[in-house]
Amino acid sequence: MRKITFFFYTIYYFFVAAILLLYGYIQLKKALKIEKKQGREAAQIYIRKRSPAFSRKLFTCFGIHPKIQDIENLPINDNYIICMNHQSYLDPMLVLGYISENIYLLAKEELNHAPFFKEAMQLFCITIDREDPRNAVKALRKILEYLKAGECIGIFPEGTRTKDGLIAPFAPGSLKIAYKSKKPLIPVVVDGTGNAMPKKSWIVRPANVQAIILKTVYPDTYESYELYETAVHESMQKALNKLRNN
């Protein structure tokens, strides 16, 4: 019975996913055309009005209704950096749809070569090639420019999706830009997206997805980067355990 149910769900999934991707691709292309003619700000106004609803539709169409806890911990009058654990490709959509709709995400350069991903990266991300020092420096400068302009930045400090569902050790120096910028850091812990879209699977399935926004971490309160990074990691792992035990 389960095999039959999954068979029909798979047909439904690919039909709905095709419609969503086509709609999303058209909107991304329109935004990029606007950017060429009217500039980045006009393109961002256009796409940011549509992206939260698109992200939420993606979740609800596949039976996922994310629960977000402590959203009030996000600063209202200041820009900030979000530090989030990474379970699946759904995580960026969760942030844009339910947590911080105007955020720019730091992403790996390698994702910038696939259709749809490429267009989305241009509008929502700052890409970084960790194997190319010049590219990395350029990306870090861009992050600082965005922060100075009042934009919010999102970082996945593990550097890749988790293999075991736990929060992996952070990639070396992944939070240094946050520490040096002195901007408020908001740890966000998500759980369940890895079940909704496991590694090596392109099928999104119903799952219990939840996230919790932790209290702001201020770099100035830590004497060294190492203490700062350790405190952020420990608080996030503790919050993940709390989510799973509730």
WOZIGI-V174012 format. One record per pair of residues at least 4 apart in sequence whose ideal C-beta (glycine too) atoms are under 6 Angstrom apart, sorted by the first residue. I is the first residue (numbers start at 1). J is the second residue. D is the distance in Angstrom with one decimal. If there is no record, write none. Layout:
I;J;D, I;J;D
This chain:
9;13;6.0, 13;17;5.7, 13;203;5.6, 16;61;5.2, 17;21;6.0, 20;58;5.9, 21;25;6.0, 24;54;5.8, 25;116;5.5, 27;50;5.5, 28;119;3.9, 31;43;4.7, 31;46;5.1, 31;47;4.0, 31;123;5.7, 34;38;5.3, 34;42;5.2, 34;43;4.5, 34;46;5.3, 35;40;5.6, 35;43;3.6, 38;42;3.7, 44;48;5.5, 47;51;5.7, 47;123;5.4, 48;102;5.7, 50;54;5.9, 51;96;5.4, 52;97;5.2, 52;101;4.5, 55;93;4.4, 55;96;4.9, 55;97;2.8, 56;97;4.5, 57;61;5.9, 58;93;5.8, 59;64;4.2, 62;204;4.6, 63;206;3.4, 64;196;5.7, 64;209;5.4, 66;98;5.5, 66;209;4.4, 67;210;4.4, 68;98;5.3, 68;211;5.2, 69;212;4.2, 70;212;5.7, 70;213;4.7, 71;213;5.8, 73;213;4.4, 73;215;5.6, 75;80;5.3, 75;184;5.8, 79;150;5.0, 79;152;5.0, 80;152;5.6, 80;184;4.5, 80;186;5.3, 81;153;4.9, 81;178;4.7, 81;183;5.3, 81;185;5.2, 82;154;4.4, 82;186;5.0, 82;188;5.4, 83;155;5.4, 83;157;5.7, 83;185;5.6, 83;187;5.0, 84;156;5.8, 84;188;4.4, 85;167;4.8, 85;189;5.7, 86;91;5.6, 86;156;4.2, 86;158;5.2, 86;161;5.1, 87;162;5.5, 87;193;4.5, 87;194;3.5, 88;193;4.3, 88;194;5.0, 88;197;4.3, 89;197;5.9, 90;94;5.9, 90;193;4.3, 90;196;5.8, 90;197;5.1, 91;190;6.0, 91;193;5.5, 92;105;5.5, 93;97;5.7, 94;98;5.8, 95;99;4.8, 95;100;5.8, 95;154;5.8, 96;101;5.8, 100;152;5.8, 103;152;4.6, 103;154;4.7, 104;126;5.7, 104;146;5.9, 104;151;5.8, 104;153;5.6, 105;125;4.9, 105;154;4.3, 106;126;5.4, 106;155;5.0, 107;111;5.6, 107;125;4.3, 107;127;5.4, 109;127;4.6, 109;129;3.8, 111;117;5.0, 112;118;5.6, 112;121;4.8, 112;127;5.1, 120;124;5.6, 121;125;4.4, 121;127;5.8, 126;139;5.7, 126;142;5.3, 126;143;5.9, 128;136;5.6, 128;139;3.9, 129;135;4.0, 140;177;5.6, 143;153;5.8, 143;177;5.6, 146;151;4.1, 147;181;5.5, 147;183;5.8, 157;170;4.1, 157;174;3.9, 157;175;5.5, 158;168;4.5, 159;171;3.5, 161;199;6.0, 162;168;5.6, 165;194;5.8, 167;236;5.4, 167;237;4.9, 167;240;6.0, 170;174;4.9, 170;233;5.9, 175;179;5.8, 175;229;5.3, 176;180;6.0, 178;185;5.1, 179;219;4.8, 179;225;5.0, 179;228;5.3, 182;219;5.3, 184;216;4.7, 185;217;4.3, 186;216;5.9, 187;214;4.2, 187;232;5.7, 187;235;5.8, 187;236;5.1, 188;213;5.4, 189;212;5.2, 189;236;5.2, 189;239;4.3, 189;240;5.1, 190;211;4.3, 191;210;5.7, 191;243;4.8, 192;207;5.0, 192;208;5.0, 192;209;3.7, 192;210;5.9, 193;209;5.6, 195;207;4.1, 196;204;5.7, 196;207;3.8, 196;209;5.9, 197;204;5.0, 210;243;5.8, 212;239;5.4, 214;235;5.9, 214;239;5.8, 217;232;5.9, 219;228;6.0, 222;227;4.7, 222;228;4.0
